[in-house]
Amino acid sequence: MFSVGLLASLFCLVVIHARSTSAQCWSKNACIATSVCSAKGGTSKAGLCPGPTQIQCCSCSTCMDVKTCSAKGGKSQPGICPGPSNVQCCKLGSGKPKPVNTMLTNLAAILRRAGLRVLEQPGWKTRGHGKMASVKSILIHHTAGPSKGEYPSLGVVRDGRKDLPGPLAQLGLGRSGTWYVIAAGRCYHAGKTINDSIFGNSNSIGIEAEGTGTPSDNTGHRYWPPVQWNSYVRGVKALQAAYGVPTARVLGHKEAAVPKGRKVDPNFSMTEFRAALR
Ligand SMILES: [Zn+2]
């Protein structure tokens, strides 16, 4: 056993030595300009590539499947990861500070900056069932409220029902496309979800758009006033940009709620809604 072990360690020494004398970049395609490498989220290493000094060996420490990257809120960058083409360098984070254990007191400003009409409800900045743990997702709801009026569900969304104290959502959306900023803290809108650490009340912004919810056919958005639907898209886009929420984490309540079928809102197509966010 001893002699085998000795031989093995000698062999290792030889291999290490051989490597150090002919150091090369892991792929000749990864020999790229340092500026390009850093823009992709990679790290450059000098001395491993032929050519001018700014051409260096680029490698990535966050190689992963593009879908996994998107779910984490990152942007996939091709060309600097080994393996199949779906494995790419995941550039995480936009550099913006993410909300952690805080009240979302910038909601009104975010929507206004997007050119939307915003009505702040008195006391919204301190309203909520405690603080938000984070903002990892946005849940799309409809109120299933009265068939007429701009935002007749305001009182219910703000103050709650007999069985569920308000606020029931941070944001409301009226039939005119006007946004109602109701609460900055945690709201009871999600219930049990497919993953509460992402879509639960502590981690998800809830938007209750005024709508009867009928017919509940899950196709298109033809039962919604265009001005309201367009405002829904613009507002969600603005919130996504502000909080770094990927489109894959903008779900309809009907998609996030468990058990499946517990919720039917919204009654427009979420596939179409998400396509409009891109
Ligand atoms: Zn809902």
py3Dmol code that shows the C-alpha trace and the ligand (Angstrom):
import py3Dmol

protein = """\
ATOM      1  CA  MET A   1       0.000   0.000   0.000  1.00  0.00           C
ATOM      2  CA  PHE A   2       2.818   2.330   0.913  1.00  0.00           C
ATOM      3  CA  SER A   3       4.578   2.002  -2.439  1.00  0.00           C
ATOM      4  CA  VAL A   4       1.337   2.506  -4.379  1.00  0.00           C
ATOM      5  CA  GLY A   5       0.632   5.653  -2.368  1.00  0.00           C
ATOM      6  CA  LEU A   6       4.138   6.939  -2.980  1.00  0.00           C
ATOM      7  CA  LEU A   7       3.821   6.302  -6.694  1.00  0.00           C
ATOM      8  CA  ALA A   8       0.477   8.106  -6.763  1.00  0.00           C
ATOM      9  CA  SER A   9       1.885  11.177  -5.049  1.00  0.00           C
ATOM     10  CA  LEU A  10       4.864  11.252  -7.369  1.00  0.00           C
ATOM     11  CA  PHE A  11       2.486  11.062 -10.326  1.00  0.00           C
ATOM     12  CA  CYS A  12       0.460  14.002  -8.928  1.00  0.00           C
ATOM     13  CA  LEU A  13       3.602  16.076  -8.566  1.00  0.00           C
ATOM     14  CA  VAL A  14       4.499  15.391 -12.182  1.00  0.00           C
ATOM     15  CA  VAL A  15       1.022  16.396 -13.394  1.00  0.00           C
ATOM     16  CA  ILE A  16       1.006  19.609 -11.346  1.00  0.00           C
ATOM     17  CA  HIS A  17       4.446  20.465 -12.639  1.00  0.00           C
ATOM     18  CA  ALA A  18       3.424  19.818 -16.241  1.00  0.00           C
ATOM     19  CA  ARG A  19       0.383  22.057 -15.836  1.00  0.00           C
ATOM     20  CA  SER A  20       2.269  24.968 -14.353  1.00  0.00           C
ATOM     21  CA  THR A  21       4.767  25.071 -17.193  1.00  0.00           C
ATOM     22  CA  SER A  22       2.161  25.129 -19.966  1.00  0.00           C
ATOM     23  CA  ALA A  23      -0.583  27.227 -18.371  1.00  0.00           C
ATOM     24  CA  GLN A  24      -3.342  27.946 -20.835  1.00  0.00           C
ATOM     25  CA  CYS A  25      -6.785  29.435 -20.754  1.00  0.00           C
ATOM     26  CA  TRP A  26      -9.484  26.783 -20.275  1.00  0.00           C
ATOM     27  CA  SER A  27     -10.751  27.556 -23.774  1.00  0.00           C
ATOM     28  CA  LYS A  28      -9.233  29.622 -26.549  1.00  0.00           C
ATOM     29  CA  ASN A  29     -12.685  31.167 -27.100  1.00  0.00           C
ATOM     30  CA  ALA A  30     -12.507  32.510 -23.540  1.00  0.00           C
ATOM     31  CA  CYS A  31      -9.508  34.682 -24.468  1.00  0.00           C
ATOM     32  CA  ILE A  32     -11.390  37.976 -24.695  1.00  0.00           C
ATOM     33  CA  ALA A  33     -10.933  41.639 -23.798  1.00  0.00           C
ATOM     34  CA  THR A  34     -11.018  42.294 -20.041  1.00  0.00           C
ATOM     35  CA  SER A  35     -13.760  44.905 -20.535  1.00  0.00           C
ATOM     36  CA  VAL A  36     -15.990  42.404 -22.354  1.00  0.00           C
ATOM     37  CA  CYS A  37     -15.314  39.807 -19.658  1.00  0.00           C
ATOM     38  CA  SER A  38     -16.286  42.078 -16.775  1.00  0.00           C
ATOM     39  CA  ALA A  39     -19.420  43.225 -18.635  1.00  0.00           C
ATOM     40  CA  LYS A  40     -20.440  39.559 -18.787  1.00  0.00           C
ATOM     41  CA  GLY A  41     -19.892  39.141 -15.059  1.00  0.00           C
ATOM     42  CA  GLY A  42     -16.660  37.150 -15.479  1.00  0.00           C
ATOM     43  CA  THR A  43     -13.151  37.451 -14.037  1.00  0.00           C
ATOM     44  CA  SER A  44     -10.049  37.965 -16.211  1.00  0.00           C
ATOM     45  CA  LYS A  45      -6.747  36.234 -15.585  1.00  0.00           C
ATOM     46  CA  ALA A  46      -3.548  37.464 -17.262  1.00  0.00           C
ATOM     47  CA  GLY A  47      -0.801  35.310 -18.742  1.00  0.00           C
ATOM     48  CA  LEU A  48      -2.981  32.530 -20.128  1.00  0.00           C
ATOM     49  CA  CYS A  49      -3.793  33.917 -23.564  1.00  0.00           C
ATOM     50  CA  PRO A  50      -1.765  34.892 -26.606  1.00  0.00           C
ATOM     51  CA  GLY A  51      -2.082  38.394 -28.048  1.00  0.00           C
ATOM     52  CA  PRO A  52      -2.276  41.885 -26.548  1.00  0.00           C
ATOM     53  CA  THR A  53      -2.322  42.365 -22.774  1.00  0.00           C
ATOM     54  CA  GLN A  54      -6.007  43.303 -22.615  1.00  0.00           C
ATOM     55  CA  ILE A  55      -6.879  39.901 -24.080  1.00  0.00           C
ATOM     56  CA  GLN A  56      -7.067  37.665 -21.039  1.00  0.00           C
ATOM     57  CA  CYS A  57      -8.606  34.404 -19.953  1.00  0.00           C
ATOM     58  CA  CYS A  58     -12.176  34.987 -18.833  1.00  0.00           C
ATOM     59  CA  SER A  59     -13.904  32.643 -16.418  1.00  0.00           C
ATOM     60  CA  CYS A  60     -17.160  32.757 -14.506  1.00  0.00           C
ATOM     61  CA  SER A  61     -17.870  31.601 -10.961  1.00  0.00           C
ATOM     62  CA  THR A  62     -21.651  31.593 -11.441  1.00  0.00           C
ATOM     63  CA  CYS A  63     -22.160  29.213 -14.380  1.00  0.00           C
ATOM     64  CA  MET A  64     -25.689  27.821 -14.384  1.00  0.00           C
ATOM     65  CA  ASP A  65     -28.668  26.915 -16.530  1.00  0.00           C
ATOM     66  CA  VAL A  66     -30.240  30.007 -18.119  1.00  0.00           C
ATOM     67  CA  LYS A  67     -33.644  29.191 -16.582  1.00  0.00           C
ATOM     68  CA  THR A  68     -32.159  28.912 -13.091  1.00  0.00           C
ATOM     69  CA  CYS A  69     -30.425  32.240 -13.635  1.00  0.00           C
ATOM     70  CA  SER A  70     -33.639  33.939 -14.735  1.00  0.00           C
ATOM     71  CA  ALA A  71     -35.478  32.570 -11.692  1.00  0.00           C
ATOM     72  CA  LYS A  72     -32.797  34.139  -9.490  1.00  0.00           C
ATOM     73  CA  GLY A  73     -33.321  37.491 -11.203  1.00  0.00           C
ATOM     74  CA  GLY A  74     -30.003  37.327 -13.070  1.00  0.00           C
ATOM     75  CA  LYS A  75     -29.079  37.828 -16.727  1.00  0.00           C
ATOM     76  CA  SER A  76     -27.388  34.990 -18.628  1.00  0.00           C
ATOM     77  CA  GLN A  77     -24.198  35.802 -20.551  1.00  0.00           C
ATOM     78  CA  PRO A  78     -22.969  33.336 -23.196  1.00  0.00           C
ATOM     79  CA  GLY A  79     -19.403  32.375 -24.052  1.00  0.00           C
ATOM     80  CA  ILE A  80     -17.555  32.197 -20.762  1.00  0.00           C
ATOM     81  CA  CYS A  81     -18.771  28.938 -19.252  1.00  0.00           C
ATOM     82  CA  PRO A  82     -17.745  25.408 -20.188  1.00  0.00           C
ATOM     83  CA  GLY A  83     -20.448  22.867 -21.006  1.00  0.00           C
ATOM     84  CA  PRO A  84     -23.613  22.960 -23.116  1.00  0.00           C
ATOM     85  CA  SER A  85     -25.005  26.201 -24.510  1.00  0.00           C
ATOM     86  CA  ASN A  86     -27.773  26.427 -21.895  1.00  0.00           C
ATOM     87  CA  VAL A  87     -25.103  26.738 -19.185  1.00  0.00           C
ATOM     88  CA  GLN A  88     -24.074  30.373 -19.128  1.00  0.00           C
ATOM     89  CA  CYS A  89     -22.557  32.924 -16.795  1.00  0.00           C
ATOM     90  CA  CYS A  90     -25.291  34.311 -14.575  1.00  0.00           C
ATOM     91  CA  LYS A  91     -24.828  37.981 -13.849  1.00  0.00           C
ATOM     92  CA  LEU A  92     -26.752  38.545 -10.683  1.00  0.00           C
ATOM     93  CA  GLY A  93     -28.203  41.719  -9.309  1.00  0.00           C
ATOM     94  CA  SER A  94     -28.519  45.159 -10.847  1.00  0.00           C
ATOM     95  CA  GLY A  95     -26.528  46.768  -8.078  1.00  0.00           C
ATOM     96  CA  LYS A  96     -29.690  48.310  -6.663  1.00  0.00           C
ATOM     97  CA  PRO A  97     -30.225  47.684  -2.958  1.00  0.00           C
ATOM     98  CA  LYS A  98     -33.037  45.192  -2.440  1.00  0.00           C
ATOM     99  CA  PRO A  99     -35.613  45.857   0.252  1.00  0.00           C
ATOM    100  CA  VAL A 100     -35.004  43.743   3.342  1.00  0.00           C
ATOM    101  CA  ASN A 101     -37.321  43.797   6.350  1.00  0.00           C
ATOM    102  CA  THR A 102     -38.728  47.198   5.509  1.00  0.00           C
ATOM    103  CA  MET A 103     -41.828  49.179   4.550  1.00  0.00           C
ATOM    104  CA  LEU A 104     -42.119  49.885   0.807  1.00  0.00           C
ATOM    105  CA  THR A 105     -42.475  53.637   1.189  1.00  0.00           C
ATOM    106  CA  ASN A 106     -41.307  54.296  -2.386  1.00  0.00           C
ATOM    107  CA  LEU A 107     -44.268  52.579  -4.094  1.00  0.00           C
ATOM    108  CA  ALA A 108     -46.025  55.822  -5.041  1.00  0.00           C
ATOM    109  CA  ALA A 109     -42.832  57.392  -6.411  1.00  0.00           C
ATOM    110  CA  ILE A 110     -42.021  54.307  -8.508  1.00  0.00           C
ATOM    111  CA  LEU A 111     -45.435  54.368 -10.199  1.00  0.00           C
ATOM    112  CA  ARG A 112     -45.414  58.141 -10.704  1.00  0.00           C
ATOM    113  CA  ARG A 113     -41.980  57.989 -12.327  1.00  0.00           C
ATOM    114  CA  ALA A 114     -43.504  55.582 -14.850  1.00  0.00           C
ATOM    115  CA  GLY A 115     -45.974  58.304 -15.827  1.00  0.00           C
ATOM    116  CA  LEU A 116     -48.964  56.722 -14.111  1.00  0.00           C
ATOM    117  CA  ARG A 117     -51.742  58.458 -12.206  1.00  0.00           C
ATOM    118  CA  VAL A 118     -51.354  57.687  -8.503  1.00  0.00           C
ATOM    119  CA  LEU A 119     -53.640  58.370  -5.553  1.00  0.00           C
ATOM    120  CA  GLU A 120     -51.957  57.884  -2.180  1.00  0.00           C
ATOM    121  CA  GLN A 121     -54.351  56.758   0.520  1.00  0.00           C
ATOM    122  CA  PRO A 122     -53.895  58.492   3.900  1.00  0.00           C
ATOM    123  CA  GLY A 123     -51.666  56.495   6.239  1.00  0.00           C
ATOM    124  CA  TRP A 124     -50.381  54.081   3.568  1.00  0.00           C
ATOM    125  CA  LYS A 125     -46.715  54.422   4.521  1.00  0.00           C
ATOM    126  CA  THR A 126     -47.290  52.868   7.946  1.00  0.00           C
ATOM    127  CA  ARG A 127     -50.122  50.476   6.991  1.00  0.00           C
ATOM    128  CA  GLY A 128     -49.420  46.734   6.891  1.00  0.00           C
ATOM    129  CA  HIS A 129     -49.250  43.520   8.886  1.00  0.00           C
ATOM    130  CA  GLY A 130     -45.643  44.214   9.799  1.00  0.00           C
ATOM    131  CA  LYS A 131     -42.787  44.915   7.422  1.00  0.00           C
ATOM    132  CA  MET A 132     -41.989  43.223   4.113  1.00  0.00           C
ATOM    133  CA  ALA A 133     -39.223  40.638   4.443  1.00  0.00           C
ATOM    134  CA  SER A 134     -38.265  41.223   0.796  1.00  0.00           C
ATOM    135  CA  VAL A 135     -39.750  41.796  -2.653  1.00  0.00           C
ATOM    136  CA  LYS A 136     -39.114  38.649  -4.661  1.00  0.00           C
ATOM    137  CA  SER A 137     -42.357  38.522  -6.622  1.00  0.00           C
ATOM    138  CA  ILE A 138     -45.504  40.348  -7.701  1.00  0.00           C
ATOM    139  CA  LEU A 139     -48.936  38.732  -7.530  1.00  0.00           C
ATOM    140  CA  ILE A 140     -51.687  39.805  -9.920  1.00  0.00           C
ATOM    141  CA  HIS A 141     -55.259  39.826  -8.572  1.00  0.00           C
ATOM    142  CA  HIS A 142     -58.721  41.057  -9.456  1.00  0.00           C
ATOM    143  CA  THR A 143     -61.132  42.252  -6.786  1.00  0.00           C
ATOM    144  CA  ALA A 144     -64.222  40.310  -7.940  1.00  0.00           C
ATOM    145  CA  GLY A 145     -66.018  43.477  -6.859  1.00  0.00           C
ATOM    146  CA  PRO A 146     -69.023  45.472  -8.125  1.00  0.00           C
ATOM    147  CA  SER A 147     -69.542  45.848 -11.876  1.00  0.00           C
ATOM    148  CA  LYS A 148     -69.567  49.647 -11.823  1.00  0.00           C
ATOM    149  CA  GLY A 149     -67.416  52.414 -10.408  1.00  0.00           C
ATOM    150  CA  GLU A 150     -63.760  53.422 -10.506  1.00  0.00           C
ATOM    151  CA  TYR A 151     -62.427  51.575  -7.460  1.00  0.00           C
ATOM    152  CA  PRO A 152     -65.376  50.534  -5.305  1.00  0.00           C
ATOM    153  CA  SER A 153     -63.269  47.855  -3.585  1.00  0.00           C
ATOM    154  CA  LEU A 154     -60.939  50.395  -1.970  1.00  0.00           C
ATOM    155  CA  GLY A 155     -62.534  50.092   1.476  1.00  0.00           C
ATOM    156  CA  VAL A 156     -62.330  46.290   1.473  1.00  0.00           C
ATOM    157  CA  VAL A 157     -58.743  46.177   0.229  1.00  0.00           C
ATOM    158  CA  ARG A 158     -57.668  48.734   2.845  1.00  0.00           C
ATOM    159  CA  ASP A 159     -59.739  47.601   5.843  1.00  0.00           C
ATOM    160  CA  GLY A 160     -60.374  43.925   5.105  1.00  0.00           C
ATOM    161  CA  ARG A 161     -63.370  41.695   5.646  1.00  0.00           C
ATOM    162  CA  LYS A 162     -64.927  40.112   8.721  1.00  0.00           C
ATOM    163  CA  ASP A 163     -62.789  37.020   8.269  1.00  0.00           C
ATOM    164  CA  LEU A 164     -59.601  38.772   7.130  1.00  0.00           C
ATOM    165  CA  PRO A 165     -58.277  42.086   8.469  1.00  0.00           C
ATOM    166  CA  GLY A 166     -56.877  44.615   6.007  1.00  0.00           C
ATOM    167  CA  PRO A 167     -54.802  45.679   4.293  1.00  0.00           C
ATOM    168  CA  LEU A 168     -55.383  42.986   1.673  1.00  0.00           C
ATOM    169  CA  ALA A 169     -52.960  44.436  -0.916  1.00  0.00           C
ATOM    170  CA  GLN A 170     -50.364  47.185  -1.168  1.00  0.00           C
ATOM    171  CA  LEU A 171     -51.797  48.475  -4.434  1.00  0.00           C
ATOM    172  CA  GLY A 172     -55.145  48.859  -6.131  1.00  0.00           C
ATOM    173  CA  LEU A 173     -55.867  49.613  -9.762  1.00  0.00           C
ATOM    174  CA  GLY A 174     -59.040  51.402 -10.788  1.00  0.00           C
ATOM    175  CA  ARG A 175     -60.988  50.991 -14.032  1.00  0.00           C
ATOM    176  CA  SER A 176     -59.539  54.303 -15.268  1.00  0.00           C
ATOM    177  CA  GLY A 177     -55.975  52.975 -14.919  1.00  0.00           C
ATOM    178  CA  THR A 178     -55.359  55.036 -11.762  1.00  0.00           C
ATOM    179  CA  TRP A 179     -53.223  53.395  -9.083  1.00  0.00           C
ATOM    180  CA  TYR A 180     -54.281  53.445  -5.418  1.00  0.00           C
ATOM    181  CA  VAL A 181     -51.391  53.158  -2.996  1.00  0.00           C
ATOM    182  CA  ILE A 182     -52.902  51.546   0.082  1.00  0.00           C
ATOM    183  CA  ALA A 183     -50.143  50.009   2.196  1.00  0.00           C
ATOM    184  CA  ALA A 184     -46.352  49.849   2.439  1.00  0.00           C
ATOM    185  CA  GLY A 185     -46.114  46.778   4.659  1.00  0.00           C
ATOM    186  CA  ARG A 186     -47.086  43.141   4.515  1.00  0.00           C
ATOM    187  CA  CYS A 187     -50.619  42.484   3.206  1.00  0.00           C
ATOM    188  CA  TYR A 188     -52.927  39.473   3.320  1.00  0.00           C
ATOM    189  CA  HIS A 189     -53.332  38.777  -0.398  1.00  0.00           C
ATOM    190  CA  ALA A 190     -51.482  35.579  -1.237  1.00  0.00           C
ATOM    191  CA  GLY A 191     -52.629  32.899   1.203  1.00  0.00           C
ATOM    192  CA  LYS A 192     -50.816  29.586   0.873  1.00  0.00           C
ATOM    193  CA  THR A 193     -48.639  29.501  -2.254  1.00  0.00           C
ATOM    194  CA  ILE A 194     -46.475  27.141  -4.283  1.00  0.00           C
ATOM    195  CA  ASN A 195     -43.446  28.643  -2.513  1.00  0.00           C
ATOM    196  CA  ASP A 196     -44.091  31.036   0.351  1.00  0.00           C
ATOM    197  CA  SER A 197     -40.425  32.068   0.511  1.00  0.00           C
ATOM    198  CA  ILE A 198     -40.972  33.733  -2.893  1.00  0.00           C
ATOM    199  CA  PHE A 199     -44.716  34.261  -3.346  1.00  0.00           C
ATOM    200  CA  GLY A 200     -45.926  34.472   0.264  1.00  0.00           C
ATOM    201  CA  ASN A 201     -47.244  37.696   1.811  1.00  0.00           C
ATOM    202  CA  SER A 202     -43.852  38.606   3.307  1.00  0.00           C
ATOM    203  CA  ASN A 203     -42.079  38.470  -0.055  1.00  0.00           C
ATOM    204  CA  SER A 204     -44.666  39.472  -2.619  1.00  0.00           C
ATOM    205  CA  ILE A 205     -46.333  42.736  -3.645  1.00  0.00           C
ATOM    206  CA  GLY A 206     -50.076  42.291  -4.162  1.00  0.00           C
ATOM    207  CA  ILE A 207     -52.068  44.284  -6.696  1.00  0.00           C
ATOM    208  CA  GLU A 208     -55.877  44.184  -6.580  1.00  0.00           C
ATOM    209  CA  ALA A 209     -57.301  45.477  -9.852  1.00  0.00           C
ATOM    210  CA  GLU A 210     -60.988  46.379  -9.915  1.00  0.00           C
ATOM    211  CA  GLY A 211     -62.871  43.791 -11.938  1.00  0.00           C
ATOM    212  CA  THR A 212     -65.862  41.520 -11.576  1.00  0.00           C
ATOM    213  CA  GLY A 213     -63.766  38.542 -12.595  1.00  0.00           C
ATOM    214  CA  THR A 214     -66.439  37.208 -14.886  1.00  0.00           C
ATOM    215  CA  PRO A 215     -66.456  35.472 -17.199  1.00  0.00           C
ATOM    216  CA  SER A 216     -63.615  33.434 -15.823  1.00  0.00           C
ATOM    217  CA  ASP A 217     -62.333  32.007 -19.073  1.00  0.00           C
ATOM    218  CA  ASN A 218     -58.614  32.764 -18.735  1.00  0.00           C
ATOM    219  CA  THR A 219     -58.300  33.991 -22.319  1.00  0.00           C
ATOM    220  CA  GLY A 220     -56.931  37.306 -23.482  1.00  0.00           C
ATOM    221  CA  HIS A 221     -58.039  40.451 -21.653  1.00  0.00           C
ATOM    222  CA  ARG A 222     -61.058  41.533 -23.689  1.00  0.00           C
ATOM    223  CA  TYR A 223     -63.272  41.946 -20.613  1.00  0.00           C
ATOM    224  CA  TRP A 224     -60.904  44.587 -19.229  1.00  0.00           C
ATOM    225  CA  PRO A 225     -60.900  48.282 -20.194  1.00  0.00           C
ATOM    226  CA  PRO A 226     -57.783  48.730 -22.372  1.00  0.00           C
ATOM    227  CA  VAL A 227     -56.714  51.760 -20.304  1.00  0.00           C
ATOM    228  CA  GLN A 228     -56.782  49.629 -17.138  1.00  0.00           C
ATOM    229  CA  TRP A 229     -54.981  46.634 -18.660  1.00  0.00           C
ATOM    230  CA  ASN A 230     -52.291  48.872 -20.205  1.00  0.00           C
ATOM    231  CA  SER A 231     -51.783  50.634 -16.883  1.00  0.00           C
ATOM    232  CA  TYR A 232     -51.516  47.232 -15.156  1.00  0.00           C
ATOM    233  CA  VAL A 233     -48.672  46.273 -17.513  1.00  0.00           C
ATOM    234  CA  ARG A 234     -46.859  49.607 -17.153  1.00  0.00           C
ATOM    235  CA  GLY A 235     -47.144  49.653 -13.375  1.00  0.00           C
ATOM    236  CA  VAL A 236     -45.897  46.086 -12.961  1.00  0.00           C
ATOM    237  CA  LYS A 237     -42.988  46.816 -15.303  1.00  0.00           C
ATOM    238  CA  ALA A 238     -42.012  49.807 -13.183  1.00  0.00           C
ATOM    239  CA  LEU A 239     -42.206  47.739  -9.976  1.00  0.00           C
ATOM    240  CA  GLN A 240     -40.134  44.966 -11.574  1.00  0.00           C
ATOM    241  CA  ALA A 241     -37.416  47.423 -12.536  1.00  0.00           C
ATOM    242  CA  ALA A 242     -37.390  49.073  -9.118  1.00  0.00           C
ATOM    243  CA  TYR A 243     -37.215  45.856  -7.107  1.00  0.00           C
ATOM    244  CA  GLY A 244     -35.409  43.574  -9.594  1.00  0.00           C
ATOM    245  CA  VAL A 245     -38.305  41.135  -9.946  1.00  0.00           C
ATOM    246  CA  PRO A 246     -37.932  38.853 -13.004  1.00  0.00           C
ATOM    247  CA  THR A 247     -40.965  38.328 -15.238  1.00  0.00           C
ATOM    248  CA  ALA A 248     -41.010  34.637 -14.295  1.00  0.00           C
ATOM    249  CA  ARG A 249     -41.928  35.794 -10.780  1.00  0.00           C
ATOM    250  CA  VAL A 250     -44.920  37.871 -11.873  1.00  0.00           C
ATOM    251  CA  LEU A 251     -47.677  35.347 -11.279  1.00  0.00           C
ATOM    252  CA  GLY A 252     -51.428  35.441 -11.276  1.00  0.00           C
ATOM    253  CA  HIS A 253     -52.955  34.536  -7.932  1.00  0.00           C
ATOM    254  CA  LYS A 254     -54.501  31.539  -9.718  1.00  0.00           C
ATOM    255  CA  GLU A 255     -50.981  30.336 -10.587  1.00  0.00           C
ATOM    256  CA  ALA A 256     -49.406  30.863  -7.173  1.00  0.00           C
ATOM    257  CA  ALA A 257     -52.215  29.694  -4.891  1.00  0.00           C
ATOM    258  CA  VAL A 258     -52.326  26.158  -3.520  1.00  0.00           C
ATOM    259  CA  PRO A 259     -54.146  23.881  -3.627  1.00  0.00           C
ATOM    260  CA  LYS A 260     -54.492  24.349  -7.376  1.00  0.00           C
ATOM    261  CA  GLY A 261     -57.873  25.833  -8.248  1.00  0.00           C
ATOM    262  CA  ARG A 262     -58.220  27.681  -4.910  1.00  0.00           C
ATOM    263  CA  LYS A 263     -58.118  31.014  -6.765  1.00  0.00           C
ATOM    264  CA  VAL A 264     -59.240  32.020 -10.263  1.00  0.00           C
ATOM    265  CA  ASP A 265     -57.872  35.565 -10.416  1.00  0.00           C
ATOM    266  CA  PRO A 266     -57.075  37.298 -12.606  1.00  0.00           C
ATOM    267  CA  ASN A 267     -59.467  36.224 -15.361  1.00  0.00           C
ATOM    268  CA  PHE A 268     -57.153  37.426 -18.113  1.00  0.00           C
ATOM    269  CA  SER A 269     -54.395  35.305 -19.633  1.00  0.00           C
ATOM    270  CA  MET A 270     -51.222  35.511 -17.557  1.00  0.00           C
ATOM    271  CA  THR A 271     -49.211  34.214 -20.519  1.00  0.00           C
ATOM    272  CA  GLU A 272     -50.352  37.244 -22.484  1.00  0.00           C
ATOM    273  CA  PHE A 273     -49.749  39.564 -19.519  1.00  0.00           C
ATOM    274  CA  ARG A 274     -46.177  38.322 -19.016  1.00  0.00           C
ATOM    275  CA  ALA A 275     -45.507  38.600 -22.768  1.00  0.00           C
ATOM    276  CA  ALA A 276     -46.515  42.268 -22.536  1.00  0.00           C
ATOM    277  CA  LEU A 277     -43.931  42.813 -19.774  1.00  0.00           C
ATOM    278  CA  ARG A 278     -40.986  41.920 -22.025  1.00  0.00           C
TER     279      ARG A 278
END
"""
ligand_1 = """\
1
ZN
Zn -56.336 37.124 -5.448
"""
view = py3Dmol.view(width=600, height=400)
view.addModel(protein, "pdb")
view.setStyle({"model": 0}, {"cartoon": {"style": "trace"}})
view.addModel(ligand_1, "xyz")
view.setStyle({"model": 1}, {"stick": {}})
view.zoomTo()
view.show()
